[in-house]
Amino acid sequence: MAQLLVTIPGVPLAKKRHRSVPMHQCLGCHKTVQGMYSVCPTCGGGLRFLKNISYPDSESVRYENLVAYSLRQAMDKAGIQMLNSGLKMRLTFLFPMPDSRQHRPGAPCPGNGCKKLHTGDSHTQRPDLDNCIKSILDGGNGVLYADDDVICELSARKIWASEGKTEIIVETLS
């Protein structure tokens, strides 16, 4: 395989932190209760803390599913299976420019002091680049590769563009 080109439609989404909820056990009826309760909602007995249960943010899960779907579509089109050798990935996260900050083509730009955004300008605000990368790499687990430990080389950038999307270039290292 020379290269696999993949486009993830829509504004890039950064991986969010896992959420957590406390789990308690009732001292009276011995049922387990999830949530911020001070007494058992079933019998009114006291609660004993067991542990925190973590779960992923639903928006992150949906975006990773979109990444997996887009990767699967590109792999089917290219006729390739899951890759298990060293990979090189180039990620470009394109964020849509707000209309109020976008430079209009043909409009004068006053030299170095231009405050308007141009296509290709660096995107230097949230979301953080490392969290954007994480959402793509986790979306590829079990689809493009068994685990993202096969990625040996990675480059990524965030830029402004007319529309939001993520472009991925994957190459095998052989």
C-alpha positions in Angstrom: 0.0 0.0 0.0 1.5 3.3 -1.0 -1.0 5.7 0.8 -4.4 5.6 2.3 -6.2 9.0 2.1 -9.1 9.5 4.5 -11.3 12.5 5.1 -13.4 12.8 8.3 -16.3 15.2 7.6 -17.3 17.9 10.0 -15.5 20.0 12.6 -12.7 18.1 14.3 -13.5 17.1 17.8 -11.0 16.6 20.6 -11.2 13.6 22.9 -12.8 14.6 26.2 -11.9 13.3 29.6 -13.8 10.3 31.0 -16.7 11.1 33.4 -17.2 9.3 36.6 -20.0 8.5 39.0 -19.7 7.1 42.5 -21.1 3.6 43.3 -22.4 2.9 46.8 -23.8 -0.1 48.6 -26.8 0.2 50.9 -26.0 -0.9 54.5 -29.7 -1.9 54.9 -30.9 -3.7 51.7 -27.4 -4.3 50.3 -28.4 -3.0 46.8 -25.8 -1.0 44.8 -26.6 2.6 44.0 -24.9 4.8 41.3 -25.0 8.5 41.7 -24.8 11.2 44.3 -27.1 9.9 47.0 -26.7 10.4 50.8 -29.2 7.6 51.6 -30.5 4.6 49.7 -33.3 5.6 47.4 -35.0 2.1 47.9 -35.0 1.7 51.7 -33.6 4.9 53.1 -30.6 3.1 54.7 -27.1 4.5 54.9 -24.6 4.0 52.1 -21.1 2.8 51.9 -18.8 4.0 49.1 -17.5 1.2 46.9 -15.8 2.9 43.9 -16.0 5.4 41.1 -17.2 4.1 37.8 -15.8 5.9 34.8 -17.4 6.2 31.4 -16.5 8.0 28.2 -18.2 11.2 27.1 -21.0 10.4 24.6 -19.9 13.1 22.1 -16.4 11.6 22.0 -17.9 8.1 21.4 -20.0 9.4 18.5 -17.0 11.1 16.9 -14.8 8.1 17.3 -17.5 6.0 15.6 -17.5 8.5 12.7 -13.8 8.2 12.5 -14.0 4.4 12.5 -16.8 4.4 9.8 -14.8 6.8 7.6 -11.6 4.7 7.9 -13.6 1.5 7.1 -15.1 3.1 4.0 -11.7 4.2 2.8 -10.1 0.8 3.5 -12.9 -1.0 1.7 -12.5 1.3 -1.3 -8.7 0.7 -1.3 -9.1 -3.0 -0.8 -7.0 -3.2 2.3 -7.4 -5.1 5.6 -6.4 -4.2 9.1 -2.7 -3.2 9.2 -0.4 -4.7 11.8 3.0 -3.3 10.9 4.7 0.1 11.4 2.6 3.0 10.2 3.3 6.6 9.5 0.3 9.0 9.9 -0.1 12.6 8.9 -3.2 14.4 10.4 -4.5 17.8 9.3 -7.3 19.2 11.4 -9.2 22.0 9.4 -11.4 24.3 11.5 -14.0 26.5 9.9 -13.3 30.2 10.1 -16.0 32.3 11.7 -17.6 34.7 9.2 -16.7 37.7 11.2 -13.0 36.9 11.3 -12.6 35.6 7.7 -10.6 37.5 5.1 -12.7 38.1 2.0 -11.0 37.2 -1.3 -10.2 40.4 -3.2 -10.5 42.6 -0.1 -7.4 44.6 0.8 -5.2 43.2 3.6 -3.2 46.0 5.2 0.2 44.4 5.3 1.6 42.7 8.4 -1.2 44.1 10.6 -4.1 42.1 9.0 -6.2 40.7 11.8 -8.4 38.6 9.5 -8.0 34.8 9.1 -6.8 33.3 5.9 -7.1 29.7 4.7 -4.1 27.8 5.9 -3.4 30.1 8.9 -2.4 28.2 12.1 -5.3 27.4 14.5 -3.9 28.5 17.8 -6.8 28.1 20.2 -8.8 25.3 21.7 -9.2 22.4 21.2 -5.7 21.2 22.0 -3.9 19.4 19.2 -3.0 16.4 21.4 -6.7 15.8 22.3 -7.6 16.0 18.6 -5.0 13.4 17.8 -6.2 11.1 20.5 -9.8 11.1 19.1 -8.4 10.0 15.6 -6.0 7.3 17.0 -8.7 5.8 19.3 -11.2 5.8 16.5 -8.8 3.7 14.4 -8.3 1.1 17.1 -9.8 -2.2 15.9 -10.4 -0.8 12.4 -7.3 0.4 10.7 -5.0 -1.4 13.2 -5.5 -3.7 16.2 -3.9 -1.1 18.5 -2.4 2.3 17.9 1.0 1.0 19.2 1.8 0.2 15.5 2.1 3.9 14.7 5.8 4.7 14.6 5.7 8.1 13.0 3.1 10.9 13.5 2.7 14.4 12.4 -0.2 16.7 13.0 -1.3 20.3 12.5 -4.4 22.5 13.0 -5.3 25.1 10.5 -8.1 27.4 9.5 -10.1 26.5 6.4 -13.5 27.4 4.8 -15.0 24.1 6.1 -14.3 21.8 9.0 -12.9 18.4 8.4 -9.9 16.1 9.2 -7.6 14.8 6.6 -5.6 11.6 7.3 -2.7 10.2 5.2 -1.6 6.7 6.3 1.5 5.0 5.0 3.1 1.6 5.9 6.8 1.7 6.8 8.5 -1.1 4.9 
